Amino acid sequence: MNDSKKKQHTVMMSDADWQDLKETAAASGMRVSPFIIHRLAAVSGDADDARIRDTLARMERSLACLEEIERLRLADDPETWKAVNERVDARLALERKLDR
């Protein structure tokens, strides 16, 4: 039976972890509850599935192409390139905290 009525559930975490979670969700353009559900759904899939591996490989290549295009576009503006990389690194660090 699928109970579609939403209920409140409690999660215990430190204030710092809660702040990280809220910031990461906001950076993803999501509220906290949908963000948690989205992340749980993403990690519950079968990582050995060939289709998933193929999709991830295509995504990785596409992102590498986009990164190279932007690097070339900003070749005359190294400070902007550095700032973009720092912001991306900070966001990924927050997301990695949630993966632990």
Biopython code that builds the backbone (N, CA, C, O; Angstrom):
import numpy as np
from Bio.PDB.StructureBuilder import StructureBuilder

atoms = [
    (1, "MET", "N", (0.850, -1.191, 0.000)),
    (1, "MET", "CA", (0.000, 0.000, 0.000)),
    (1, "MET", "C", (0.886, 1.241, 0.000)),
    (1, "MET", "O", (1.827, 1.334, 0.788)),
    (2, "ASN", "N", (0.591, 2.184, -0.871)),
    (2, "ASN", "CA", (1.374, 3.401, -0.983)),
    (2, "ASN", "C", (0.630, 4.541, -0.297)),
    (2, "ASN", "O", (-0.373, 5.030, -0.817)),
    (3, "ASP", "N", (1.110, 4.963, 0.855)),
    (3, "ASP", "CA", (0.492, 6.038, 1.625)),
    (3, "ASP", "C", (1.008, 7.367, 1.096)),
    (3, "ASP", "O", (2.154, 7.730, 1.360)),
    (4, "SER", "N", (0.175, 8.105, 0.349)),
    (4, "SER", "CA", (0.629, 9.346, -0.273)),
    (4, "SER", "C", (0.489, 10.556, 0.642)),
    (4, "SER", "O", (0.920, 11.651, 0.282)),
    (5, "LYS", "N", (-0.108, 10.376, 1.820)),
    (5, "LYS", "CA", (-0.228, 11.484, 2.761)),
    (5, "LYS", "C", (1.148, 11.802, 3.337)),
    (5, "LYS", "O", (1.843, 10.917, 3.838)),
    (6, "LYS", "N", (1.532, 13.072, 3.261)),
    (6, "LYS", "CA", (2.844, 13.464, 3.773)),
    (6, "LYS", "C", (2.791, 13.647, 5.276)),
    (6, "LYS", "O", (1.829, 14.185, 5.825)),
    (7, "LYS", "N", (3.855, 13.184, 5.931)),
    (7, "LYS", "CA", (3.995, 13.311, 7.373)),
    (7, "LYS", "C", (5.363, 13.906, 7.675)),
    (7, "LYS", "O", (6.295, 13.797, 6.878)),
    (8, "GLN", "N", (5.465, 14.521, 8.809)),
    (8, "GLN", "CA", (6.754, 15.055, 9.247)),
    (8, "GLN", "C", (7.555, 13.948, 9.915)),
    (8, "GLN", "O", (7.012, 13.163, 10.693)),
    (9, "HIS", "N", (8.864, 13.885, 9.605)),
    (9, "HIS", "CA", (9.781, 12.937, 10.225)),
    (9, "HIS", "C", (10.984, 13.711, 10.737)),
    (9, "HIS", "O", (11.314, 14.773, 10.211)),
    (10, "THR", "N", (11.630, 13.189, 11.748)),
    (10, "THR", "CA", (12.722, 13.886, 12.406)),
    (10, "THR", "C", (14.066, 13.289, 12.015)),
    (10, "THR", "O", (14.210, 12.073, 11.896)),
    (11, "VAL", "N", (15.041, 14.159, 11.819)),
    (11, "VAL", "CA", (16.418, 13.751, 11.544)),
    (11, "VAL", "C", (17.296, 14.473, 12.553)),
    (11, "VAL", "O", (17.157, 15.679, 12.757)),
    (12, "MET", "N", (18.197, 13.736, 13.181)),
    (12, "MET", "CA", (19.105, 14.338, 14.154)),
    (12, "MET", "C", (20.424, 14.673, 13.476)),
    (12, "MET", "O", (21.010, 13.828, 12.798)),
    (13, "MET", "N", (20.898, 15.912, 13.658)),
    (13, "MET", "CA", (22.198, 16.320, 13.133)),
    (13, "MET", "C", (22.650, 17.568, 13.877)),
    (13, "MET", "O", (21.861, 18.240, 14.542)),
    (14, "SER", "N", (23.938, 17.858, 13.749)),
    (14, "SER", "CA", (24.465, 19.049, 14.405)),
    (14, "SER", "C", (23.965, 20.294, 13.683)),
    (14, "SER", "O", (23.507, 20.226, 12.543)),
    (15, "ASP", "N", (24.063, 21.443, 14.372)),
    (15, "ASP", "CA", (23.683, 22.708, 13.742)),
    (15, "ASP", "C", (24.539, 22.978, 12.508)),
    (15, "ASP", "O", (24.040, 23.487, 11.504)),
    (16, "ALA", "N", (25.830, 22.639, 12.580)),
    (16, "ALA", "CA", (26.731, 22.865, 11.439)),
    (16, "ALA", "C", (26.323, 21.994, 10.250)),
    (16, "ALA", "O", (26.323, 22.462, 9.112)),
    (17, "ASP", "N", (25.972, 20.720, 10.509)),
    (17, "ASP", "CA", (25.522, 19.843, 9.434)),
    (17, "ASP", "C", (24.209, 20.342, 8.833)),
    (17, "ASP", "O", (24.019, 20.289, 7.618)),
    (18, "TRP", "N", (23.305, 20.826, 9.685)),
    (18, "TRP", "CA", (22.032, 21.362, 9.204)),
    (18, "TRP", "C", (22.269, 22.580, 8.323)),
    (18, "TRP", "O", (21.634, 22.727, 7.279)),
    (19, "GLN", "N", (23.178, 23.449, 8.738)),
    (19, "GLN", "CA", (23.490, 24.639, 7.938)),
    (19, "GLN", "C", (24.075, 24.226, 6.589)),
    (19, "GLN", "O", (23.698, 24.777, 5.555)),
    (20, "ASP", "N", (24.996, 23.260, 6.595)),
    (20, "ASP", "CA", (25.575, 22.756, 5.345)),
    (20, "ASP", "C", (24.490, 22.189, 4.435)),
    (20, "ASP", "O", (24.492, 22.432, 3.228)),
    (21, "LEU", "N", (23.570, 21.438, 5.016)),
    (21, "LEU", "CA", (22.484, 20.844, 4.248)),
    (21, "LEU", "C", (21.616, 21.928, 3.612)),
    (21, "LEU", "O", (21.292, 21.848, 2.427)),
    (22, "LYS", "N", (21.242, 22.931, 4.388)),
    (22, "LYS", "CA", (20.412, 24.018, 3.862)),
    (22, "LYS", "C", (21.133, 24.767, 2.742)),
    (22, "LYS", "O", (20.523, 25.091, 1.723)),
    (23, "GLU", "N", (22.432, 25.045, 2.922)),
    (23, "GLU", "CA", (23.199, 25.761, 1.905)),
    (23, "GLU", "C", (23.321, 24.945, 0.622)),
    (23, "GLU", "O", (23.191, 25.482, -0.478)),
    (24, "THR", "N", (23.569, 23.654, 0.770)),
    (24, "THR", "CA", (23.717, 22.793, -0.403)),
    (24, "THR", "C", (22.387, 22.671, -1.140)),
    (24, "THR", "O", (22.351, 22.718, -2.370)),
    (25, "ALA", "N", (21.304, 22.517, -0.400)),
    (25, "ALA", "CA", (19.985, 22.446, -1.033)),
    (25, "ALA", "C", (19.681, 23.752, -1.765)),
    (25, "ALA", "O", (19.212, 23.738, -2.903)),
    (26, "ALA", "N", (19.949, 24.874, -1.111)),
    (26, "ALA", "CA", (19.699, 26.175, -1.739)),
    (26, "ALA", "C", (20.547, 26.352, -3.001)),
    (26, "ALA", "O", (20.064, 26.862, -4.013)),
    (27, "ALA", "N", (21.808, 25.931, -2.936)),
    (27, "ALA", "CA", (22.692, 26.041, -4.104)),
    (27, "ALA", "C", (22.182, 25.175, -5.252)),
    (27, "ALA", "O", (22.450, 25.464, -6.418)),
    (28, "SER", "N", (21.446, 24.112, -4.920)),
    (28, "SER", "CA", (20.873, 23.237, -5.938)),
    (28, "SER", "C", (19.515, 23.738, -6.401)),
    (28, "SER", "O", (18.904, 23.150, -7.293)),
    (29, "GLY", "N", (19.041, 24.819, -5.800)),
    (29, "GLY", "CA", (17.747, 25.381, -6.168)),
    (29, "GLY", "C", (16.571, 24.599, -5.605)),
    (29, "GLY", "O", (15.470, 24.633, -6.153)),
    (30, "MET", "N", (16.815, 23.892, -4.500)),
    (30, "MET", "CA", (15.765, 23.051, -3.924)),
    (30, "MET", "C", (15.555, 23.379, -2.449)),
    (30, "MET", "O", (16.451, 23.889, -1.777)),
    (31, "ARG", "N", (14.342, 23.071, -1.958)),
    (31, "ARG", "CA", (14.107, 23.123, -0.521)),
    (31, "ARG", "C", (14.741, 21.876, 0.090)),
    (31, "ARG", "O", (15.079, 20.931, -0.623)),
    (32, "VAL", "N", (14.899, 21.877, 1.410)),
    (32, "VAL", "CA", (15.627, 20.804, 2.086)),
    (32, "VAL", "C", (14.960, 19.435, 1.889)),
    (32, "VAL", "O", (15.641, 18.478, 1.519)),
    (33, "SER", "N", (13.666, 19.322, 2.126)),
    (33, "SER", "CA", (13.008, 18.009, 2.022)),
    (33, "SER", "C", (13.127, 17.396, 0.627)),
    (33, "SER", "O", (13.540, 16.242, 0.511)),
    (34, "PRO", "N", (12.779, 18.128, -0.435)),
    (34, "PRO", "CA", (12.944, 17.535, -1.768)),
    (34, "PRO", "C", (14.406, 17.213, -2.084)),
    (34, "PRO", "O", (14.696, 16.236, -2.775)),
    (35, "PHE", "N", (15.323, 18.037, -1.575)),
    (35, "PHE", "CA", (16.742, 17.784, -1.813)),
    (35, "PHE", "C", (17.165, 16.458, -1.183)),
    (35, "PHE", "O", (17.865, 15.668, -1.816)),
    (36, "ILE", "N", (16.745, 16.208, 0.058)),
    (36, "ILE", "CA", (17.090, 14.955, 0.735)),
    (36, "ILE", "C", (16.517, 13.765, -0.038)),
    (36, "ILE", "O", (17.208, 12.770, -0.256)),
    (37, "ILE", "N", (15.266, 13.870, -0.446)),
    (37, "ILE", "CA", (14.635, 12.775, -1.188)),
    (37, "ILE", "C", (15.364, 12.538, -2.506)),
    (37, "ILE", "O", (15.606, 11.392, -2.887)),
    (38, "HIS", "N", (15.713, 13.610, -3.196)),
    (38, "HIS", "CA", (16.442, 13.496, -4.462)),
    (38, "HIS", "C", (17.786, 12.806, -4.261)),
    (38, "HIS", "O", (18.153, 11.922, -5.035)),
    (39, "ARG", "N", (18.520, 13.205, -3.227)),
    (39, "ARG", "CA", (19.831, 12.597, -2.967)),
    (39, "ARG", "C", (19.702, 11.127, -2.588)),
    (39, "ARG", "O", (20.518, 10.308, -3.010)),
    (40, "LEU", "N", (18.704, 10.786, -1.810)),
    (40, "LEU", "CA", (18.506, 9.384, -1.438)),
    (40, "LEU", "C", (18.159, 8.541, -2.660)),
    (40, "LEU", "O", (18.642, 7.417, -2.798)),
    (41, "ALA", "N", (17.335, 9.072, -3.535)),
    (41, "ALA", "CA", (16.979, 8.333, -4.749)),
    (41, "ALA", "C", (18.203, 8.136, -5.632)),
    (41, "ALA", "O", (18.335, 7.098, -6.281)),
    (42, "ALA", "N", (19.098, 9.116, -5.665)),
    (42, "ALA", "CA", (20.289, 9.038, -6.513)),
    (42, "ALA", "C", (21.247, 7.955, -6.048)),
    (42, "ALA", "O", (21.906, 7.328, -6.878)),
    (43, "VAL", "N", (21.345, 7.717, -4.740)),
    (43, "VAL", "CA", (22.305, 6.730, -4.238)),
    (43, "VAL", "C", (21.693, 5.339, -4.101)),
    (43, "VAL", "O", (22.415, 4.381, -3.824)),
    (44, "SER", "N", (20.384, 5.206, -4.288)),
    (44, "SER", "CA", (19.761, 3.901, -4.104)),
    (44, "SER", "C", (19.765, 3.054, -5.371)),
    (44, "SER", "O", (19.383, 1.884, -5.329)),
    (45, "GLY", "N", (20.195, 3.632, -6.511)),
    (45, "GLY", "CA", (20.218, 2.887, -7.767)),
    (45, "GLY", "C", (21.333, 1.855, -7.813)),
    (45, "GLY", "O", (22.227, 1.865, -6.968)),
    (46, "ASP", "N", (21.285, 0.973, -8.786)),
    (46, "ASP", "CA", (22.283, -0.084, -8.968)),
    (46, "ASP", "C", (23.474, 0.483, -9.729)),
    (46, "ASP", "O", (23.376, 0.723, -10.933)),
    (47, "ALA", "N", (24.606, 0.704, -9.043)),
    (47, "ALA", "CA", (25.789, 1.313, -9.645)),
    (47, "ALA", "C", (26.435, 0.405, -10.673)),
    (47, "ALA", "O", (27.237, 0.875, -11.480)),
    (48, "ASP", "N", (26.109, -0.893, -10.670)),
    (48, "ASP", "CA", (26.708, -1.822, -11.619)),
    (48, "ASP", "C", (25.955, -1.884, -12.938)),
    (48, "ASP", "O", (26.396, -2.560, -13.867)),
    (49, "ASP", "N", (24.861, -1.214, -13.033)),
    (49, "ASP", "CA", (24.057, -1.239, -14.242)),
    (49, "ASP", "C", (24.810, -0.568, -15.393)),
    (49, "ASP", "O", (25.235, 0.580, -15.264)),
    (50, "ALA", "N", (24.977, -1.267, -16.511)),
    (50, "ALA", "CA", (25.748, -0.757, -17.655)),
    (50, "ALA", "C", (25.146, 0.526, -18.208)),
    (50, "ALA", "O", (25.882, 1.411, -18.645)),
    (51, "ARG", "N", (23.835, 0.643, -18.197)),
    (51, "ARG", "CA", (23.181, 1.849, -18.711)),
    (51, "ARG", "C", (23.562, 3.070, -17.876)),
    (51, "ARG", "O", (23.810, 4.149, -18.414)),
    (52, "ILE", "N", (23.604, 2.892, -16.584)),
    (52, "ILE", "CA", (23.978, 3.992, -15.698)),
    (52, "ILE", "C", (25.436, 4.381, -15.939)),
    (52, "ILE", "O", (25.760, 5.566, -16.026)),
    (53, "ARG", "N", (26.313, 3.384, -16.047)),
    (53, "ARG", "CA", (27.730, 3.679, -16.300)),
    (53, "ARG", "C", (27.905, 4.406, -17.622)),
    (53, "ARG", "O", (28.701, 5.342, -17.712)),
    (54, "ASP", "N", (27.174, 3.990, -18.651)),
    (54, "ASP", "CA", (27.263, 4.639, -19.956)),
    (54, "ASP", "C", (26.789, 6.087, -19.882)),
    (54, "ASP", "O", (27.415, 6.986, -20.443)),
    (55, "THR", "N", (25.688, 6.299, -19.190)),
    (55, "THR", "CA", (25.162, 7.660, -19.032)),
    (55, "THR", "C", (26.159, 8.531, -18.271)),
    (55, "THR", "O", (26.390, 9.678, -18.652)),
    (56, "LEU", "N", (26.744, 8.010, -17.217)),
    (56, "LEU", "CA", (27.724, 8.778, -16.448)),
    (56, "LEU", "C", (28.957, 9.104, -17.286)),
    (56, "LEU", "O", (29.507, 10.200, -17.180)),
    (57, "ALA", "N", (29.391, 8.160, -18.116)),
    (57, "ALA", "CA", (30.557, 8.402, -18.976)),
    (57, "ALA", "C", (30.258, 9.516, -19.986)),
    (57, "ALA", "O", (31.107, 10.371, -20.239)),
    (58, "ARG", "N", (29.050, 9.502, -20.561)),
    (58, "ARG", "CA", (28.672, 10.556, -21.509)),
    (58, "ARG", "C", (28.582, 11.908, -20.801)),
    (58, "ARG", "O", (29.013, 12.926, -21.343)),
    (59, "MET", "N", (28.024, 11.916, -19.593)),
    (59, "MET", "CA", (27.926, 13.160, -18.832)),
    (59, "MET", "C", (29.311, 13.699, -18.494)),
    (59, "MET", "O", (29.561, 14.900, -18.604)),
    (60, "GLU", "N", (30.208, 12.808, -18.084)),
    (60, "GLU", "CA", (31.569, 13.229, -17.751)),
    (60, "GLU", "C", (32.247, 13.869, -18.961)),
    (60, "GLU", "O", (32.889, 14.910, -18.830)),
    (61, "ARG", "N", (32.110, 13.257, -20.134)),
    (61, "ARG", "CA", (32.719, 13.804, -21.346)),
    (61, "ARG", "C", (32.098, 15.162, -21.703)),
    (61, "ARG", "O", (32.810, 16.100, -22.061)),
    (62, "SER", "N", (30.789, 15.256, -21.604)),
    (62, "SER", "CA", (30.116, 16.514, -21.914)),
    (62, "SER", "C", (30.574, 17.626, -20.981)),
    (62, "SER", "O", (30.824, 18.749, -21.418)),
    (63, "LEU", "N", (30.682, 17.313, -19.703)),
    (63, "LEU", "CA", (31.140, 18.317, -18.744)),
    (63, "LEU", "C", (32.586, 18.724, -19.004)),
    (63, "LEU", "O", (32.941, 19.893, -18.853)),
    (64, "ALA", "N", (33.416, 17.766, -19.394)),
    (64, "ALA", "CA", (34.803, 18.089, -19.715)),
    (64, "ALA", "C", (34.869, 19.016, -20.930)),
    (64, "ALA", "O", (35.686, 19.936, -20.960)),
    (65, "CYS", "N", (34.024, 18.786, -21.923)),
    (65, "CYS", "CA", (33.971, 19.667, -23.099)),
    (65, "CYS", "C", (33.534, 21.074, -22.701)),
    (65, "CYS", "O", (34.134, 22.062, -23.125)),
    (66, "LEU", "N", (32.487, 21.157, -21.887)),
    (66, "LEU", "CA", (32.020, 22.473, -21.443)),
    (66, "LEU", "C", (33.090, 23.204, -20.634)),
    (66, "LEU", "O", (33.269, 24.413, -20.780)),
    (67, "GLU", "N", (33.796, 22.466, -19.783)),
    (67, "GLU", "CA", (34.862, 23.064, -18.993)),
    (67, "GLU", "C", (35.950, 23.624, -19.904)),
    (67, "GLU", "O", (36.441, 24.731, -19.681)),
    (68, "GLU", "N", (36.322, 22.870, -20.919)),
    (68, "GLU", "CA", (37.364, 23.331, -21.843)),
    (68, "GLU", "C", (36.909, 24.556, -22.628)),
    (68, "GLU", "O", (37.694, 25.480, -22.843)),
    (69, "ILE", "N", (35.657, 24.573, -23.056)),
    (69, "ILE", "CA", (35.118, 25.745, -23.768)),
    (69, "ILE", "C", (35.201, 26.983, -22.881)),
    (69, "ILE", "O", (35.642, 28.043, -23.323)),
    (70, "GLU", "N", (34.775, 26.842, -21.631)),
    (70, "GLU", "CA", (34.807, 27.983, -20.713)),
    (70, "GLU", "C", (36.243, 28.402, -20.383)),
    (70, "GLU", "O", (36.534, 29.593, -20.276)),
    (71, "ARG", "N", (37.131, 27.430, -20.222)),
    (71, "ARG", "CA", (38.530, 27.758, -19.951)),
    (71, "ARG", "C", (39.104, 28.574, -21.097)),
    (71, "ARG", "O", (39.794, 29.567, -20.861)),
    (72, "LEU", "N", (38.833, 28.175, -22.331)),
    (72, "LEU", "CA", (39.324, 28.906, -23.502)),
    (72, "LEU", "C", (38.669, 30.284, -23.606)),
    (72, "LEU", "O", (39.326, 31.273, -23.934)),
    (73, "ARG", "N", (37.363, 30.334, -23.321)),
    (73, "ARG", "CA", (36.639, 31.613, -23.390)),
    (73, "ARG", "C", (37.188, 32.611, -22.374)),
    (73, "ARG", "O", (37.235, 33.812, -22.642)),
    (74, "LEU", "N", (37.601, 32.116, -21.207)),
    (74, "LEU", "CA", (38.090, 32.993, -20.151)),
    (74, "LEU", "C", (39.618, 33.044, -20.082)),
    (74, "LEU", "O", (40.178, 33.471, -19.073)),
    (75, "ALA", "N", (40.283, 32.616, -21.133)),
    (75, "ALA", "CA", (41.747, 32.594, -21.131)),
    (75, "ALA", "C", (42.338, 33.978, -20.855)),
    (75, "ALA", "O", (43.402, 34.085, -20.247)),
    (76, "ASP", "N", (41.653, 35.035, -21.297)),
    (76, "ASP", "CA", (42.141, 36.402, -21.069)),
    (76, "ASP", "C", (41.671, 36.968, -19.732)),
    (76, "ASP", "O", (41.965, 38.120, -19.412)),
    (77, "ASP", "N", (40.944, 36.173, -18.952)),
    (77, "ASP", "CA", (40.414, 36.634, -17.673)),
    (77, "ASP", "C", (40.650, 35.555, -16.605)),
    (77, "ASP", "O", (39.702, 34.930, -16.131)),
    (78, "PRO", "N", (41.926, 35.340, -16.230)),
    (78, "PRO", "CA", (42.237, 34.257, -15.293)),
    (78, "PRO", "C", (41.611, 34.434, -13.911)),
    (78, "PRO", "O", (41.361, 33.443, -13.225)),
    (79, "GLU", "N", (41.357, 35.651, -13.494)),
    (79, "GLU", "CA", (40.751, 35.864, -12.170)),
    (79, "GLU", "C", (39.316, 35.335, -12.120)),
    (79, "GLU", "O", (38.906, 34.740, -11.124)),
    (80, "THR", "N", (38.564, 35.552, -13.187)),
    (80, "THR", "CA", (37.195, 35.022, -13.236)),
    (80, "THR", "C", (37.229, 33.505, -13.250)),
    (80, "THR", "O", (36.443, 32.865, -12.552)),
    (81, "TRP", "N", (38.125, 32.918, -14.033)),
    (81, "TRP", "CA", (38.253, 31.461, -14.084)),
    (81, "TRP", "C", (38.583, 30.910, -12.696)),
    (81, "TRP", "O", (38.018, 29.903, -12.269)),
    (82, "LYS", "N", (39.506, 31.580, -11.994)),
    (82, "LYS", "CA", (39.887, 31.151, -10.645)),
    (82, "LYS", "C", (38.685, 31.249, -9.698)),
    (82, "LYS", "O", (38.445, 30.335, -8.909)),
    (83, "ALA", "N", (37.935, 32.345, -9.771)),
    (83, "ALA", "CA", (36.777, 32.542, -8.897)),
    (83, "ALA", "C", (35.708, 31.483, -9.158)),
    (83, "ALA", "O", (35.109, 30.962, -8.218)),
    (84, "VAL", "N", (35.467, 31.165, -10.422)),
    (84, "VAL", "CA", (34.485, 30.133, -10.763)),
    (84, "VAL", "C", (34.912, 28.794, -10.166)),
    (84, "VAL", "O", (34.099, 28.093, -9.564)),
    (85, "ASN", "N", (36.171, 28.444, -10.332)),
    (85, "ASN", "CA", (36.660, 27.175, -9.802)),
    (85, "ASN", "C", (36.562, 27.115, -8.284)),
    (85, "ASN", "O", (36.229, 26.069, -7.727)),
    (86, "GLU", "N", (36.847, 28.219, -7.612)),
    (86, "GLU", "CA", (36.746, 28.252, -6.154)),
    (86, "GLU", "C", (35.301, 28.040, -5.696)),
    (86, "GLU", "O", (35.059, 27.328, -4.721)),
    (87, "ARG", "N", (34.340, 28.652, -6.393)),
    (87, "ARG", "CA", (32.928, 28.489, -6.034)),
    (87, "ARG", "C", (32.467, 27.052, -6.269)),
    (87, "ARG", "O", (31.727, 26.490, -5.462)),
    (88, "VAL", "N", (32.910, 26.466, -7.377)),
    (88, "VAL", "CA", (32.543, 25.069, -7.665)),
    (88, "VAL", "C", (33.156, 24.145, -6.615)),
    (88, "VAL", "O", (32.484, 23.239, -6.122)),
    (89, "ASP", "N", (34.419, 24.363, -6.270)),
    (89, "ASP", "CA", (35.066, 23.535, -5.252)),
    (89, "ASP", "C", (34.354, 23.636, -3.910)),
    (89, "ASP", "O", (34.193, 22.630, -3.219)),
    (90, "ALA", "N", (33.924, 24.838, -3.532)),
    (90, "ALA", "CA", (33.215, 25.026, -2.257)),
    (90, "ALA", "C", (31.880, 24.284, -2.271)),
    (90, "ALA", "O", (31.510, 23.650, -1.282)),
    (91, "ARG", "N", (31.164, 24.359, -3.378)),
    (91, "ARG", "CA", (29.875, 23.664, -3.467)),
    (91, "ARG", "C", (30.070, 22.153, -3.409)),
    (91, "ARG", "O", (29.323, 21.460, -2.720)),
    (92, "LEU", "N", (31.064, 21.637, -4.125)),
    (92, "LEU", "CA", (31.323, 20.199, -4.101)),
    (92, "LEU", "C", (31.739, 19.732, -2.709)),
    (92, "LEU", "O", (31.380, 18.632, -2.289)),
    (93, "ALA", "N", (32.492, 20.563, -1.994)),
    (93, "ALA", "CA", (32.901, 20.205, -0.633)),
    (93, "ALA", "C", (31.678, 20.068, 0.276)),
    (93, "ALA", "O", (31.615, 19.157, 1.101)),
    (94, "LEU", "N", (30.714, 20.965, 0.125)),
    (94, "LEU", "CA", (29.479, 20.867, 0.912)),
    (94, "LEU", "C", (28.722, 19.589, 0.564)),
    (94, "LEU", "O", (28.210, 18.908, 1.452)),
    (95, "GLU", "N", (28.649, 19.263, -0.716)),
    (95, "GLU", "CA", (27.930, 18.053, -1.127)),
    (95, "GLU", "C", (28.636, 16.787, -0.619)),
    (95, "GLU", "O", (27.980, 15.818, -0.239)),
    (96, "ARG", "N", (29.967, 16.801, -0.614)),
    (96, "ARG", "CA", (30.710, 15.633, -0.131)),
    (96, "ARG", "C", (30.436, 15.397, 1.352)),
    (96, "ARG", "O", (30.388, 14.251, 1.798)),
    (97, "LYS", "N", (30.254, 16.484, 2.128)),
    (97, "LYS", "CA", (29.930, 16.341, 3.541)),
    (97, "LYS", "C", (28.634, 15.558, 3.721)),
    (97, "LYS", "O", (28.504, 14.769, 4.658)),
    (98, "LEU", "N", (27.680, 15.777, 2.825)),
    (98, "LEU", "CA", (26.407, 15.076, 2.916)),
    (98, "LEU", "C", (26.531, 13.608, 2.525)),
    (98, "LEU", "O", (25.735, 12.777, 2.962)),
    (99, "ASP", "N", (27.526, 13.289, 1.706)),
    (99, "ASP", "CA", (27.702, 11.921, 1.253)),
    (99, "ASP", "C", (28.336, 11.028, 2.317)),
    (99, "ASP", "O", (28.355, 9.806, 2.168)),
    (100, "ARG", "N", (28.851, 11.626, 3.382)),
    (100, "ARG", "CA", (29.501, 10.819, 4.437)),
    (100, "ARG", "C", (28.497, 10.170, 5.336)),
    (100, "ARG", "O", (28.871, 9.461, 6.270)),
]
sb = StructureBuilder()
sb.init_structure("model")
sb.init_model(0)
sb.init_chain("A")
sb.init_seg("    ")
for serial, (resi, resn, name, xyz) in enumerate(atoms, 1):
    if name == "N":
        sb.init_residue(resn, " ", resi, " ")
    sb.init_atom(name, np.array(xyz, "f"), 0.0, 1.0, " ", f" {name:<3s}", serial, name[0])
structure = sb.get_structure()
